[in-house]
Amino acid sequence: MTAQAMTPRAFDKRSALAFIVAFGIVSLFADMAYEGMRSSTGPFLAQLGASGTAVGIIAGAGELFGYLLRLVSARIVERTRLYWPITLAGYAIQMAAVPLLAFAGNWWMAALLIVLERTGKAVRNPAANTMKSKAGEQIGQGWAFGLHEALDQFGALAGPLIASLVLARHGGYREAFLWLGIPAAITVLSVILLSLRFGYAGTVAAAPKDMSGTLSKAFWWYAGAAALVGFGFADYPLIAFHYEKANTVSDAVIPVFYAVAMGASGVGSLVFGRWFDARGLIVLVPGLIISAAVAPLVFFGGFTLALIGTLLWGVSLGVHDAIMTAAISQMVPEHGRARAFATFSAIYGIAWFAGSALMGVFYDVSLASLVTISVAAELIALVPLWTAIRLLRES
């Protein structure tokens, strides 16, 4: 038997699980780097002189640009079918931004690097998610994305703890960003090794020229629900900014709160991932109710309520990241998933930007209005979500 004949060409259950775990380890180191960075960007921007409005706009703009860029990345990956090279390029760009933030001399330079980090994620996301969804066909989409997200978030837990330790010992954000360059370098190396081991994961059927029937009515209603969720979901840089300004949580503990949230996110993604495979999209209903409780706790509460709110924020994030992607994998055929992921992300990103910018403005004007907008958006999202569920059941 030749070496070529011995090389697997498609996933089975065992190799699919191995791929998801291996990709989860890549994401563990990646999240250790960039979530460690993101846990401190709010206070770092404040130190550089940024206002609450600026922090909200920067956080939202980074997400918006990243989500819109996925539309371009998805088109390129569908046409070229270079799933692994595009994934590798995205990781390289994203990881480079982390240690470079240590050299930002003012808040607008820091803002550019924050957007660059989101750019790298945008480049890799449609291709990487499509490959993971191929493995999910063998072991269940909810379990595949939930397990990957759990490993991902354990890295996201460790990163802020590293930042907090460096802050406690050295007292500077720049030193923290430099230390986070170590897991960033490991990420790039590990994704290269993953592409060599599972090269066939990037073999995806060519998309037909006519994609008009790929996205169903249920998908669009579902995307509308996600847009409302993104609009009302406060980004952590603004939450961390509030913790510092209101003196609710000390600077050294803010990254610890973020680490706790990432741990909760990992647990939430595992639980809701399994639940999704058993019950379907209905599991997002309690997820949205949890999301609605976040803003009152983090913006109105003292230390204890802020901690509870941060935990719920983490659970909500895990549900969004794992279940929302897994649901698209069930709604859309393999050849159209890159574009579906990108379209969904663009809608979500536009809404997230609008919500983040508006919350940043209201933070400087009326905290009560900020909380009202957040809660209302999360609860109104139940309407299009229920419509999507009904359409899926009918089909």
JONOR-V404272 format. One line per field, one symbol per residue. phi: phi as a letter, one per 40 degrees, with the letter a starting at -180 (. if undefined). burial: I if it has 24 or more other ideal C-beta (glycine too) atoms within 12 Angstrom, else O. A space follows every 50 residues. Layout:
phi = ???
burial = ???
This chain:
phi = .cccccccbacbcccccccccccccdcdcccdcccccccbcccccccchc ccccccccccccccccccccccccccccccgcccdccccccccccccccc ccbccacccccccccccccdccccccccccccccccccbhcccccccccc cdccccccdccccccccccbgbccccccccccccccdccccccccccbdc cccbdcccccbcccbcccccccccccccccccccccdcccdcdcccfcbc dccdccdcccccccccccccccccccccbgcdccccccccdcccdccccb ccdcccccccccdcdccccdcccccccccccbcdcbcdccdccdcccccc cccdccccccccccbacccdccccccccccccccccccccccccc
burial = OOOOOOOOOOIOOOOIIIIIIIIIIIIIIIIIIIIIIIIIIIIIIIOIOI OIIIIIIIIIIIIIIIIIIIIIIIOIIIOOIIIIIIIIIIIIIIIIIIII IIOIOOIOOIIOIIIIIIIIIIIIIIIIIIIIIIIIIIIIIIIIIIIIII IIIIIIIIIIIIIIOIIOOOOOIIOIIIIIIIIIIIIIOIIOOIIOOIOI IIOIOOIOOOOOOIIIOIIIIIIIIIIIIIIIIIIIIIIIIIIIIOOIIO IIIIIIIIIIIIIIIIIIIIIIIIIIIOOIIOIIIIIIOIIIIIIIIIIO IOOOOIIIIIIIIIIIIIIIIIIIIIIIIIIIIIIIIIIIIIIIIIIIII IIIIIIIIIIIIIIOOIOOIIOIIIIIIIOIIOIIIOIIOOIOOO
